[in-house]
Amino acid sequence: MPGPDALDLLARLGLASRPVVLIDGGSGSGKTTLAAALAPALAAQLVRLDDFYPGWDGLESASAAVSDDVLSPVSPGWRRWDWTTKTTAEWHEIDPSLPLVIEGSGCLSRANRARATFGVWVELDAPTRKQRALARDGEAYAPHWDRWAGQERAFGERERPWEIADLILTDDDVTGLIDGLAS
């Protein structure tokens, strides 16, 4: 069975007056690449949890910030995490009238899904994800991989994001969607 078509996905998302899309999956699965292709196709704002995870133990905190801050009905936005100083930094406002794509491990929780119009889970095996993530981020990430993967597992066991996703994508699906969105 062929994977989802880019035009079909855009049509499904276009049914909402203001699409709010959550893209989740393990580190290295392709979330960021998909979000970077989808956001311009929707003329959407793009929010990356990587910008506000409060350090290497911050998956749960960032997941909660999606509901509390990013998807807040009043003054939505997020506070950047400065990885160098290990402190919070400036506030980034979100225009509540524009479409929104949110990507990152931990964004597809039940609380966040209740405030979004569409959820995507990107599925890829752990060895391939680890190889990609370490190739992308190198030695800066390597000592933290197991610690981060443990947080992803705990989040997955509790929230089961693949069960609340509207769409589950394989690596080939992500590649096909990105190619379709580019054309």
Secondary structure, 3 states (H helix, E strand, C coil): CCCCCHHHHHHHHCCCCCCEEEEEECCCCCHHHHHHHHHHHHCCEEEEHHHCCCCCCCHHHHHHHHHHHHCCCCCCEEEEEECCCCEEEEEEECCCCCCEEEECCCCCCHHHHCCCCEEEEECCCHHHHHHHHHHHHHHHCHHHHHHHHHHHHHHHHHHCHHHHCCEEECHHHHHHHHHHHHC
